[in-house]
Amino acid sequence: MGMRKIATVGLIAMVGAGAPVFPAVSFTQPAPAAAPSAKMASSLSPDAKTALLKKLEEAEKHDKIARAGWSQEPLTQATYDTKINQIKALIEKLNKGEDFPLSDVDNAVASPGSAPY
């Protein structure tokens, strides 16, 4: 019974003194203006755009080979189909001169994770 009284008195003393009972957590986020802007395809030089086009074409070729060579499991096939379609869309945008974030290229070229290839 003595420990309970000590704990109660200590808690009352802490609250009375203005000390927080629970630690405060802040969920603030930086202002949108402070966020770094994403690099866009329009900021690339003509040589860099040619290299990007070649990179996308090679990634498309690689994914087609991987799709044909890996298991016939439907989910694996579907993930490769999705990646190939993403790459084709980016190639079309690049050829038409449309602007898109370069992070889309990184996402499209990355491994789908559905097969250990």
C-alpha positions, -999 to 999 in steps of 0.1 A, spaced: 0 0 0 29 23 7 42 22 -29 8 30 -43 6 62 -22 41 72 -33 33 67 -70 0 86 -66 16 115 -48 44 116 -74 20 116 -103 -1 144 -87 31 164 -81 42 160 -117 8 171 -131 6 200 -106 41 212 -116 31 214 -152 53 185 -164 36 165 -192 24 131 -182 28 116 -217 55 126 -241 44 150 -269 46 138 -305 46 163 -334 32 152 -367 42 184 -386 53 181 -422 74 205 -442 56 230 -463 49 220 -499 71 248 -512 100 234 -492 98 200 -510 123 195 -538 108 196 -572 109 164 -592 132 163 -623 112 163 -655 119 149 -689 117 184 -704 148 194 -685 170 169 -704 193 177 -732 187 160 -766 216 136 -760 202 127 -726 167 121 -741 183 98 -767 201 79 -739 168 77 -719 150 64 -750 176 37 -755 174 28 -718 136 24 -720 138 3 -752 164 -20 -736 143 -24 -705 113 -32 -726 133 -59 -745 146 -73 -712 111 -75 -697 97 -93 -729 125 -118 -726 120 -123 -689 82 -127 -694 88 -153 -720 114 -171 -701 99 -172 -666 71 -193 -653 37 -192 -668 23 -183 -635 -4 -156 -642 6 -131 -616 42 -131 -628 30 -127 -664 7 -99 -654 34 -79 -636 57 -81 -666 28 -71 -689 21 -40 -666 58 -31 -667 60 -34 -705 29 -12 -709 44 14 -685 76 15 -706 57 17 -739 37 47 -725 68 65 -715 84 59 -749 53 73 -766 54 104 -743 91 109 -749 86 106 -787 57 130 -787 76 155 -765 53 152 -736 66 160 -701 67 135 -673 87 130 -641 119 110 -644 109 91 -613 83 74 -636 113 60 -656 129 46 -625 97 29 -614 91 14 -649 127 1 -653 129 -13 -617 125 -51 -612 88 -61 -607 98 -83 -578 75 -111 -590 103 -133 -602 139 -136 -590 153 -122 -623 
